[in-house]
Amino acid sequence: MKLDKYWLLTIISILEFILLPILSYFVTKKSFEGHILNTLIGSAESYVEVSAVSVGSKKRVNELIGILERAPYIEKVYLKQPPSLEGEFLIKKNLIFPDGKKEIYIALDKNFIESKSQLIALKTSLLLLLIIVPGNIVILYFIQKLYLKPLDRIRQDIKKISKGQLNKLPYSKNNDEFDRIRISINNMIEKIEQKNIKEEIISQFIHLLTIGKGFNGEFVSLIKKVLSMAGCDGAIIGIKDFDDSNQVSLRLIITSEGSKVFRKKVDDLEGIEPLLLEANREIETDKENILSSFEREIGIKHVFAIPLSSFSEILGFTIFFKKSKEPLSEENKNFLRNISRSIAISTQIRKLIYNLERKLQEEKELTKGIVESFVRGIEIRDAYTRGHSERVAYYSKRIAEELGLTPKEVEATYIAGLLHDIGKIGIPDSILLKPSKLTDEEYEIIKIHPELSYELLKHIEPLKDSLPGIRYHHERWNGSGYPEGLKENKIPIQARILAIADSFDAMTSNRIYRKGMEKREALKEISSKAGKFYDPDVVNVALRVFMYETPPVTSEEYYLSSELFKTLEERRLDYFLRDHLTGVFSRTALEFAFSVARERFPHLFAFTVDIRKLREINIKEGWKRGDYILKKTVELLNSELQNAVIVRYSGDNFLVFTNKFDSLDSVIRKLEAELQVELTYNVLTQINDIEQLKKELTKLEFET
């Protein structure tokens, strides 16, 4: 507990009660010891003389000694100086008797003297104590009542104020020193309250202008509070346009009657406003000649104008005016300066936010353009990616959302889905566009595409968060994937999501050499590979997405135009699938042709046609004649067999798929007559499986 001054004074007084009597006792005792000693010496001398006269003879010296020693203050009488006694308590006295002169030594009783002085000192101390104690009690009482209690009440009130209870202190009309203290404290409270209100208004300005509400009705209300507190009649606030510094996008005039908004170009401003922007410093004036007609019309007599600037950039202006020439106090001018600073800071923040949002939008548009360009680039290289990347992106995004990834991670996963196959741009056409299954060597080359994708995109900053999914989407849960053979949770979550989405869409999409699986069959396949190829936790979520959701149809604007795409597809088909001479499918397109035929004909029928002795014809009659026969053979087959699917299986051998019919022999004879060549044909029996078909064709080749 902290010791206050009243109790300190009380303790001092108590110590005074104790120490002063003690001190008085010792001082009095010391003083009276000397006085008593001197008195006793005189008394002893007189007593000796009187006693000596009364004795009167030598024989009675001993009697004299006895008389003297009966005195209470005489301890001993000696006829000669004792060796052990000297100083103030020993009196030497010469006495004359009839028989001669005698010396006697009288030793005074030291204890008698001390006890006598102690008694006097004690009485004096007690008397002093009786005088001091009541006086001090009275003084302490009045100190406590008249000073300490009022001061303690003030102290308690100040303690409440320090805790935020800004209640004014009551005071009487005595106008004593304590009332004057209370009045001073009340004035301080008023200033604190005003300061708090001003700080709150400044805080409200910053909050209002930075959260996006801007210069609305709430802002006008705050300005009116400012005007009231600062003793102003109105304000004009101008803010430059964020995009065009020559345009004042907001010019707000506020008075007690209301507010008006004007928009003007900087060059069209008049009066104090352009002067303030040009000077870029405070202007306080009551000169009417620098005011515009409009400013004089609204009654402006005194102006305190402040430019709004931040980081040396002029953002606008604030003009506070009065309709009288009475100047503003320095305190109110500081308040208005702080208001202007808060408006300037808030405006700068709003401008930074505006520019940031614009930059982010530009970056977003740029990223979107980059992604779309890349997707189109893949599409140009590989027609069968048309829609695949966006479907994978859609599935990946939905799986990521269901897994609870952050919005930023979801967006990065979506972009990774769009661009996961961008590296296929670097794969040779002969492999990328091969219409049949790849060889082991070709598959090793195609496995490079995730690394190619990563290398292509790694320096593009907006795409950096999507790189893990793009690079590792072919990794597998058991470590059997590529490019690095990562296992389980070492595979980035993006890549684990993309692996499942990519596989599912690949299973359910039609390819040149096969038809896509049914959705339920693909779901069963994905489920069976959970824990082996795919993260089982991601599979559980993905299956629900695949089952109940379908990617939206991609806008044609996102891809190449339909006409251009059709032309591109036709040329690609001609180049990779067609025999350049006859226009029918080439040998490399056998699997594709077989797939087309199975879809086209309910009852599939297949046979081979061989042009006999075509080599001799080429030698004897020239290549043109041989080429004519080949092209004419295809032409006649197409005319005789509607919608037939024809493959030039070797130089002079054609494979024909058509509906089952019984007049094949007559057709062949008709062709022979027309072409003037010998033809042979063989009906194929193993046509339900492509591999069996290949074996039968190979067997026929060797036989011929």
C-alpha positions in Angstrom: 0.0 0.0 0.0 1.3 3.4 -1.0 2.0 5.8 2.0 0.2 9.1 1.4 1.4 12.4 2.8 -1.2 12.6 5.5 -0.1 9.4 7.1 3.5 10.4 6.6 2.8 13.6 8.6 1.1 11.5 11.3 4.1 9.2 11.6 6.4 12.2 11.8 4.2 13.7 14.5 4.2 10.5 16.5 8.0 10.4 16.2 8.0 14.0 17.4 5.9 13.0 20.4 8.5 10.4 21.3 11.8 12.2 20.3 11.2 15.7 21.6 10.5 14.7 25.2 13.5 12.3 25.1 15.7 15.0 23.7 14.3 17.5 26.2 15.0 15.1 29.0 18.7 14.7 28.1 19.2 18.4 27.4 17.5 19.4 30.7 19.3 16.8 32.7 22.7 17.9 31.3 21.9 21.6 31.9 20.6 21.1 35.5 23.5 18.8 36.5 25.9 21.8 36.2 23.5 24.2 37.9 22.8 21.8 40.8 26.6 21.1 41.1 27.4 24.8 41.4 24.6 25.3 43.9 25.7 22.4 46.0 29.3 23.6 46.0 28.2 27.0 47.4 26.0 25.3 49.9 28.7 22.9 50.9 31.2 25.7 51.5 28.8 27.6 53.6 27.8 24.6 55.5 31.5 23.7 56.2 32.2 27.2 57.5 29.2 27.2 59.8 29.9 23.8 61.0 33.6 24.6 61.7 32.7 27.6 63.8 30.3 25.6 65.9 32.9 22.9 66.6 35.7 25.4 67.4 38.7 23.2 68.6 41.0 20.7 67.2 39.8 17.9 69.3 36.5 18.2 67.7 37.7 17.9 64.1 36.4 14.4 63.9 33.1 15.6 65.2 33.1 18.2 62.4 33.7 15.5 59.8 30.8 13.6 61.2 28.5 16.7 61.0 29.6 17.4 57.4 29.1 13.8 56.3 25.5 13.9 57.6 24.7 16.4 54.8 22.8 14.5 51.9 24.9 15.9 49.2 28.3 15.2 50.9 29.5 11.7 50.3 32.9 11.8 52.3 35.2 14.2 54.1 39.0 13.7 54.0 41.8 15.4 56.0 44.0 15.1 53.0 43.5 14.8 49.3 42.4 11.3 48.3 44.4 9.9 45.4 41.3 8.6 43.5 39.1 11.7 43.7 39.6 14.8 41.7 37.6 17.3 39.5 34.3 18.9 39.9 32.9 16.7 42.6 35.9 17.3 45.1 36.0 20.6 47.2 39.2 21.7 49.0 38.6 23.8 52.1 41.1 25.5 54.4 39.8 25.9 58.0 41.5 27.8 60.8 41.2 26.4 64.2 42.7 27.7 67.5 45.5 25.2 67.1 46.3 26.1 63.6 45.3 25.9 59.9 43.7 22.7 58.7 42.9 21.4 55.1 39.9 19.2 54.4 38.6 17.7 51.2 34.9 17.3 50.7 33.7 14.7 48.1 30.2 15.6 46.9 27.6 12.8 46.3 27.6 12.3 42.5 24.5 10.1 42.6 22.6 12.7 44.5 23.4 15.3 41.9 22.4 13.0 39.0 19.2 11.9 40.6 18.3 15.5 41.4 18.9 16.5 37.8 17.0 13.5 36.4 14.0 14.4 38.4 14.0 17.9 37.1 14.5 16.7 33.5 11.7 14.2 33.8 9.3 16.8 35.1 10.3 19.2 32.3 9.9 16.4 29.6 6.4 15.5 30.9 5.4 19.1 30.9 6.6 19.5 27.3 4.8 16.3 26.2 1.6 17.6 27.7 2.0 20.8 25.7 3.0 19.3 22.3 0.6 16.3 22.0 -2.7 18.2 22.0 -1.3 20.9 19.8 -0.1 18.4 17.2 -3.4 16.5 17.3 -5.3 19.7 16.6 -3.0 20.7 13.8 -3.2 17.2 12.2 -6.9 17.2 12.4 -7.3 20.5 10.6 -4.7 19.5 8.0 -6.6 16.3 7.4 -10.0 18.1 7.2 -9.1 21.3 5.4 -6.5 20.0 3.0 -5.9 16.3 2.9 -9.6 15.2 2.5 -10.3 17.7 -0.3 -7.0 16.7 -2.0 -7.9 13.0 -1.7 -11.3 13.6 -3.3 -9.6 15.4 -6.2 -7.1 12.5 -6.4 -9.9 9.9 -6.6 -11.7 12.0 -9.3 -8.4 12.3 -11.3 -8.0 8.5 -11.0 -11.5 8.0 -12.5 -10.5 10.5 -15.3 -7.4 8.5 -16.0 -9.6 5.4 -16.5 -11.6 7.2 -19.1 -14.5 8.5 -17.0 -14.4 12.1 -18.3 -17.0 13.4 -15.8 -16.7 17.0 -14.7 -15.9 17.7 -11.1 -18.4 19.4 -8.8 -17.2 22.6 -7.1 -18.7 25.2 -4.7 -18.8 28.9 -5.1 -16.1 29.5 -2.4 -13.5 29.9 -5.1 -10.9 28.5 -2.8 -7.7 26.8 -4.1 -9.5 23.5 -4.4 -12.4 24.9 -6.5 -9.8 26.5 -8.7 -8.1 23.1 -9.1 -11.5 21.5 -10.0 -12.3 24.2 -12.5 -8.8 23.7 -14.1 -9.4 20.0 -14.3 -12.9 20.6 -15.9 -11.3 22.8 -18.5 -8.8 20.0 -19.2 -11.6 17.5 -19.5 -13.4 19.7 -22.0 -10.2 19.9 -24.1 -9.7 16.1 -23.8 -13.3 15.6 -24.9 -12.8 17.9 -27.9 -9.6 16.3 -28.8 -11.2 12.8 -28.6 -14.1 14.0 -30.8 -11.6 15.5 -33.3 -9.5 12.3 -33.3 -12.6 10.2 -33.7 -13.7 12.4 -36.7 -10.3 12.0 -38.3 -10.5 8.2 -37.7 -14.0 8.2 -39.3 -12.7 10.1 -42.3 -9.9 7.6 -42.9 -12.2 4.6 -42.4 -14.9 6.0 -44.6 -12.7 7.0 -47.5 -10.6 3.8 -47.5 -13.3 1.1 -47.3 -14.8 2.2 -50.6 -17.8 4.3 -49.5 -16.2 7.5 -50.7 -17.6 11.0 -50.5 -21.2 10.1 -49.7 -23.8 11.4 -47.3 -21.8 10.1 -44.3 -18.8 12.1 -45.4 -20.9 15.2 -45.7 -22.2 14.7 -42.2 -18.6 14.4 -40.9 -17.6 17.6 -42.7 -20.5 19.4 -41.1 -19.3 18.3 -37.6 -15.8 19.6 -38.5 -17.3 22.9 -39.6 -19.2 23.2 -36.3 -16.2 22.4 -34.1 -13.8 24.6 -36.0 -16.2 27.5 -36.2 -16.4 27.5 -40.0 -19.5 28.1 -42.2 -18.6 25.9 -45.1 -16.1 23.9 -47.1 -15.1 23.2 -50.7 -13.4 19.9 -51.4 -11.9 19.0 -54.8 -10.4 15.6 -55.7 -8.5 15.1 -59.0 -9.6 12.2 -61.2 -7.4 9.1 -60.8 -7.0 8.6 -64.5 -6.9 12.2 -65.7 -5.1 14.6 -63.4 -6.5 17.5 -65.5 -10.0 16.6 -64.4 -11.4 17.3 -60.9 -13.7 14.4 -60.7 -15.3 15.6 -57.5 -15.8 19.2 -56.4 -18.0 19.1 -53.2 -19.4 22.3 -51.7 -20.7 21.8 -48.1 -22.4 24.4 -46.0 -24.9 24.2 -43.1 -27.7 24.5 -45.6 -26.6 21.4 -47.6 -24.1 20.2 -50.2 -23.6 20.3 -54.0 -21.4 18.3 -56.3 -19.8 19.8 -59.4 -17.3 18.2 -61.8 -14.9 20.5 -63.6 -11.6 20.4 -65.5 -8.7 22.0 -63.7 -8.4 24.6 -66.4 -12.0 25.7 -65.7 -11.5 26.3 -61.9 -11.8 29.9 -60.7 -10.9 32.0 -57.6 -9.0 30.5 -54.8 -9.0 26.9 -56.2 -6.5 27.3 -59.1 -4.3 29.6 -57.0 -4.1 26.9 -54.3 -3.2 24.2 -56.8 -0.6 26.3 -58.4 1.0 27.5 -55.1 0.8 24.1 -53.5 0.8 25.6 -50.0 -1.6 26.8 -47.3 -3.5 30.1 -48.1 -5.3 32.1 -45.4 -6.9 35.3 -46.6 -9.8 37.6 -46.3 -9.1 39.5 -49.6 -12.2 39.4 -51.7 -10.4 40.3 -54.9 -8.9 36.8 -55.3 -12.3 35.1 -54.9 -14.4 34.1 -57.9 -17.9 35.5 -58.4 -19.3 32.2 -57.2 -17.3 32.2 -54.1 -18.4 35.8 -53.3 -21.9 34.8 -54.1 -22.1 32.1 -51.4 -20.8 34.7 -48.9 -17.1 33.8 -48.4 -15.3 36.4 -46.3 -12.4 34.5 -44.8 -10.6 31.5 -46.3 -8.3 28.8 -44.9 -7.2 26.7 -47.9 -5.0 23.6 -47.8 -3.7 21.6 -50.8 -4.2 17.8 -50.6 -0.9 16.2 -51.3 0.9 12.9 -50.6 4.3 11.8 -51.7 4.7 15.2 -53.4 1.7 14.5 -55.6 -1.2 17.0 -55.6 -4.4 15.1 -55.2 -6.8 18.0 -54.8 -7.7 20.7 -52.3 -9.8 21.5 -49.2 -11.1 25.1 -48.6 -12.7 26.0 -45.3 -14.4 29.4 -45.2 -16.2 31.7 -42.9 -18.9 34.3 -43.7 -17.1 36.8 -41.5 -13.6 38.1 -41.4 -12.9 36.7 -38.0 -9.7 34.6 -38.3 -9.5 31.0 -37.1 -7.7 30.1 -33.9 -4.4 28.2 -34.2 -6.0 25.2 -32.5 -8.8 25.0 -35.0 -6.4 25.5 -37.9 -4.3 22.5 -36.7 -7.6 20.5 -36.5 -8.4 21.4 -40.1 -4.9 20.6 -41.2 -5.3 17.1 -39.6 -8.6 16.7 -41.4 -7.1 17.6 -44.7 -4.2 15.2 -44.1 -6.6 12.4 -43.4 -8.5 13.1 -46.6 -5.2 13.3 -48.5 -4.0 10.0 -47.0 -7.3 8.3 -47.6 -7.5 9.6 -51.2 -3.9 8.4 -51.8 -4.9 4.9 -50.4 -8.0 4.9 -52.6 -5.9 5.8 -55.6 -3.3 3.1 -54.8 -6.2 0.6 -54.5 -7.7 1.8 -57.7 -4.4 1.4 -59.6 -3.7 -2.0 -57.9 -7.1 -3.3 -58.9 -6.6 -2.0 -62.5 -3.1 -3.6 -62.6 -4.5 -6.9 -61.2 -7.3 -6.8 -63.8 -4.7 -6.1 -66.5 -2.6 -9.0 -65.2 -5.6 -11.2 -65.0 -6.6 -10.4 -68.6 -2.9 -10.9 -69.6 -2.8 -14.3 -67.8 -6.1 -15.2 -69.4 -4.8 -14.2 -72.8 -1.6 -16.2 -72.3 -3.6 -19.3 -71.2 -6.0 -19.0 -74.1 -3.2 -18.6 -76.6 -1.4 -21.6 -75.1 -4.6 -23.7 -75.3 -5.1 -22.7 -78.9 -1.5 -23.6 -79.6 -2.1 -27.1 -78.3 -5.3 -27.3 -80.3 -3.5 -26.3 -83.5 -1.0 -29.1 -82.9 -3.4 -31.7 -81.6 -7.1 -31.5 -82.6 -8.0 -34.2 -80.1 -7.2 -31.8 -77.2 -10.1 -29.7 -78.3 -12.1 -29.4 -75.1 -9.9 -31.9 -73.2 -7.9 -29.3 -71.4 -10.9 -27.2 -70.3 -12.7 -30.3 -69.1 -9.7 -31.4 -67.1 -9.5 -27.9 -65.7 -13.1 -27.9 -64.8 -12.9 -31.3 -63.0 -9.7 -30.3 -61.3 -11.2 -27.0 -60.0 -14.3 -28.7 -58.6 -12.2 -31.5 -56.9 -9.9 -28.8 -55.4 -12.9 -26.9 -54.1 -14.4 -30.0 -52.5 -11.1 -30.9 -50.9 -11.1 -27.5 -49.2 -8.2 -25.9 -50.9 -7.8 -22.1 -50.7 -9.3 -19.9 -53.5 -5.7 -19.2 -54.7 -4.9 -22.9 -54.8 -8.1 -23.6 -56.6 -7.4 -21.0 -59.3 -3.8 -22.3 -59.7 -5.2 -25.9 -60.1 -7.7 -24.7 -62.7 -4.9 -23.0 -64.8 -2.7 -26.1 -64.4 -5.6 -28.1 -65.9 -5.8 -25.8 -68.9 -2.0 -25.9 -69.5 -1.0 -29.4 -68.4 -0.5 -30.6 -71.9 1.2 -27.5 -73.4 4.5 -29.4 -73.6 3.0 -31.5 -76.4 3.8 -28.6 -78.7 7.4 -29.9 -78.6 6.5 -33.5 -79.5 7.1 -34.4 -83.2 3.9 -34.6 -85.3 4.6 -38.2 -86.3 4.2 -39.2 -82.7 1.7 -36.6 -81.4 -0.7 -37.1 -84.3 -0.1 -40.8 -84.9 -3.5 -42.4 -85.5 -2.5 -45.7 -84.1 -0.9 -46.9 -80.8 2.5 -45.7 -80.0 5.6 -47.9 -79.9 7.7 -48.1 -76.8 10.2 -45.7 -78.2 7.5 -43.2 -79.2 5.9 -43.5 -75.7 9.3 -42.6 -74.1 9.3 -39.4 -76.2 5.7 -38.5 -75.4 6.6 -38.9 -71.7 8.8 -35.8 -72.0 5.9 -33.5 -72.4 5.4 -32.6 -68.7 9.0 -31.4 -68.4 8.6 -29.5 -71.7 5.4 -27.9 -70.2 7.4 -26.9 -67.1 10.3 -25.4 -69.1 8.0 -23.5 -71.3 6.1 -21.9 -68.5 8.5 -21.6 -65.6 9.6 -18.0 -66.4 6.0 -16.7 -66.6 5.4 -15.2 -63.1 1.5 -15.3 -63.1 1.7 -19.1 -63.8 4.3 -20.0 -61.1 1.7 -21.4 -58.7 0.4 -23.8 -61.4 3.8 -25.3 -62.2 3.7 -28.2 -59.7 0.5 -29.6 -61.1 1.7 -29.2 -64.7 5.1 -30.8 -64.1 3.9 -33.8 -62.1 0.4 -34.7 -63.3 1.7 -38.0 -64.7 3.2 -39.1 -61.4 1.4 -42.1 -59.8 0.6 -42.9 -56.1 2.8 -46.0 -56.2 5.8 -44.3 -57.8 5.3 -45.8 -61.2 4.7 -42.4 -62.9 7.0 -39.9 -64.6 9.0 -37.7 -64.8 10.6 -38.3 -61.4 8.7 -41.4 -60.0 7.4 -39.5 -57.0 5.3 -41.5 -54.5 2.2 -40.7 -52.4 2.3 -37.4 -50.5 5.5 -36.3 -52.2 3.4 -35.7 -55.3 2.0 -32.1 -55.0 -1.7 -32.1 -54.3 -2.3 -30.2 -57.6 -0.7 -33.0 -59.5 -2.7 -35.7 -57.7 -5.9 -33.9 -58.6 -4.9 -33.4 -62.3 -3.8 -37.0 -62.6 -7.3 -38.3 -61.8 -9.1 -35.6 -63.9 -6.8 -36.1 -66.8 -7.2 -39.9 -66.7 -11.0 -39.8 -66.4 -11.5 -37.4 -69.3 -9.0 -39.5 -71.4 -11.1 -42.6 -70.7 -14.4 -41.1 -71.6 -13.2 -39.2 -74.7 -13.2 -40.7 -78.2 -9.8 -41.2 -79.8 -8.8 -41.9 -83.3 -8.2 -45.5 -82.6 -11.0 -46.2 -80.0 -14.3 -45.1 -78.7 -14.5 -43.5 -75.2 -15.7 -45.5 -72.2 -19.1 -45.0 -70.6 -19.0 -42.8 -67.5 -19.8 -45.6 -65.1 -17.2 -47.9 -66.6 -14.6 -45.1 -66.3 -15.6 -44.5 -62.7 -15.2 -48.2 -61.9 -11.7 -48.0 -63.5 -10.6 -45.0 -61.5 -12.0 -46.5 -58.3 -10.0 -49.8 -58.9 -6.8 -47.8 -59.3 -7.2 -45.9 -56.0 -4.2 -46.5 -53.7 -2.2 -47.8 -56.7 -2.1 -45.0 -59.3 -4.2 -42.4 -57.6 -4.5 -40.8 -54.1 -7.4 -42.7 -52.5 -8.6 -39.6 -50.6 -8.7 -37.5 -53.8 -10.4 -40.4 -55.6 -13.3 -40.4 -53.0 -14.0 -36.8 -53.7 -13.4 -37.0 -57.5 -15.8 -39.8 -58.0 -18.7 -37.7 -56.7 -17.7 -34.8 -59.0 -17.4 -37.1 -62.0 -20.8 -38.8 -61.2 -22.9 -35.7 -60.7 -21.3 -32.9 -62.7 -20.7 -32.2 -66.3 -18.3 -29.6 -67.6 -20.0 -26.7 -69.4 -19.8 -26.5 -73.2 -16.8 -24.5 -74.2 -17.5 -21.3 -76.1 -16.4 -21.4 -79.7 -14.7 -18.1 -79.1 -12.3 -19.8 -76.8 -11.1 -22.0 -79.6 -10.4 -21.5 -83.2 -13.4 -20.7 -85.4 -15.4 -23.7 -86.5 -14.6 -23.1 -90.2 -10.9 -22.7 -89.6 -10.9 -25.7 -87.3 -12.8 -27.8 -89.9 -10.3 -26.9 -92.6 -7.4 -27.6 -90.3 -8.8 -31.0 -89.5 -9.4 -31.9 -93.1 -5.8 -31.1 -93.9 -4.5 -32.9 -90.9 -6.6 -35.9 -91.9 -5.3 -35.8 -95.4 -1.7 -35.6 -94.3 -1.6 -38.3 -91.7 -4.5 -40.6 -92.6 -5.0 -40.4 -96.3 -3.1 -42.0 -99.1 -1.9 -38.9 -101.1 -2.5 -40.6 -104.5 -6.0 -42.2 -104.1 -7.4 -40.2 -101.2 -8.4 -43.3 -99.2 -7.0 -44.2 -95.8 -3.4 -45.2 -95.7 -2.0 -48.3 -94.0 -1.0 -46.2 -90.9 -4.7 -45.3 -90.5 -5.9 -48.9 -90.4 -7.1 -48.8 -86.8 -8.9 -45.6 -87.3 -10.5 -46.9 -90.5 -11.5 -50.1 -88.7 -13.1 -48.0 -85.9 -15.0 -45.8 -88.5 -16.3 -48.9 -90.3 -17.5 -50.6 -87.1 -19.6 -47.5 -86.3 -20.8 -47.1 -89.8 -22.0 -50.6 -90.7 -24.3 -52.7 -88.5 -23.2 -55.9 -90.4 -19.6 -55.4 -91.1 -18.1 -57.1 -94.2 -14.5 -56.9 -95.3 -12.5 -58.0 -98.3 -9.2 -57.3 -100.0 -8.7 -56.3 -103.7 -5.3 -56.9 -105.4 -4.4 -55.4 -108.8 -2.4 -58.1 -110.4 0.8 -57.3 -112.3 0.7 -53.6 -111.5 4.5 -53.5 -111.4 4.7 -54.8 -115.0 2.2 -52.1 -116.0 4.3 -49.4 -114.4 7.4 -50.7 -116.2 5.8 -51.1 -119.6 3.3 -48.3 -119.7 4.8 -45.8 -117.2 3.9 -44.6 -113.7 1.1 -42.4 -114.9 -0.8 -45.5 -116.2 -0.3 -47.3 -112.9 -1.4 -44.2 -110.9 -4.5 -43.9 -113.1 -5.4 -47.6 -112.4 -5.1 -47.1 -108.7 -7.2 -44.0 -108.6 -9.8 -45.4 -111.0 -10.0 -48.6 -108.8 -10.9 -46.4 -105.8 -13.4 -44.4 -107.8 -15.2 -47.5 -109.1 -15.3 -49.2 -105.7 -16.8 -46.0 -104.2 -19.4 -45.9 -107.0 -20.3 -49.6 -106.6 -20.2 -49.7 -102.8 -21.9 -46.8 -101.1 -20.1 -45.4 -98.0 -17.4 -48.0 -98.2 -14.4 -47.5 -96.0 -11.3 -48.2 -98.1 -7.7 -48.6 -97.0 -4.7 -48.7 -99.4 -3.0 -51.5 -97.5 0.0 -51.9 -99.8 1.1 -50.6 -103.2 -1.4 -52.6 -105.2 -3.7 -53.9 -102.5 -6.8 -52.3 -101.0 -8.8 -53.3 -97.9 -12.5 -52.5 -98.2 -15.1 -52.4 -95.3 -18.8 -52.3 -96.3 -22.2 -53.7 -95.4 -22.6 -57.5 -95.9 -23.6 -58.4 -99.5 -23.6 -61.3 -101.9 -22.6 -59.8 -105.2 -18.9 -59.2 -104.6 -17.8 -61.4 -107.5 -19.9 -59.5 -110.1 -18.5 -56.2 -108.8 -14.9 -57.4 -109.2 -15.6 -58.6 -112.7 -17.2 -55.3 -113.6 -14.1 -53.5 -112.3 -11.8 -55.7 -114.4 -13.8 -54.9 -117.5 -13.7 -51.2 -116.8 -9.9 -51.1 -115.9 -8.7 -53.7 -118.3 -6.7 -55.3 -115.6 -6.8 -58.6 -113.6 -8.1 -58.3 -110.0 -8.2 -60.9 -107.2 -10.1 -60.6 -104.0 -10.3 -62.4 -100.6 -13.1 -62.2 -98.2 -11.8 -61.7 -94.6 -13.2 -63.7 -91.7 -11.4 -62.3 -88.7 -13.0 -58.8 -88.6 -14.3 -58.6 -85.1 -10.9 -57.7 -83.6 -8.3 -55.3 -85.0 -5.3 -57.5 -83.9 -6.8 -60.6 -85.6 -7.5 -58.6 -88.7 -3.9 -57.5 -88.8 -2.7 -61.1 -88.6 -5.0 -62.2 -91.4 -3.8 -59.3 -93.6 -0.2 -60.2 -92.9 -0.9 -63.8 -93.8 -2.5 -62.8 -97.1 0.5 -60.6 -97.9 2.9 -63.4 -97.6 0.8 -65.7 -99.6 0.6 -63.3 -102.5 
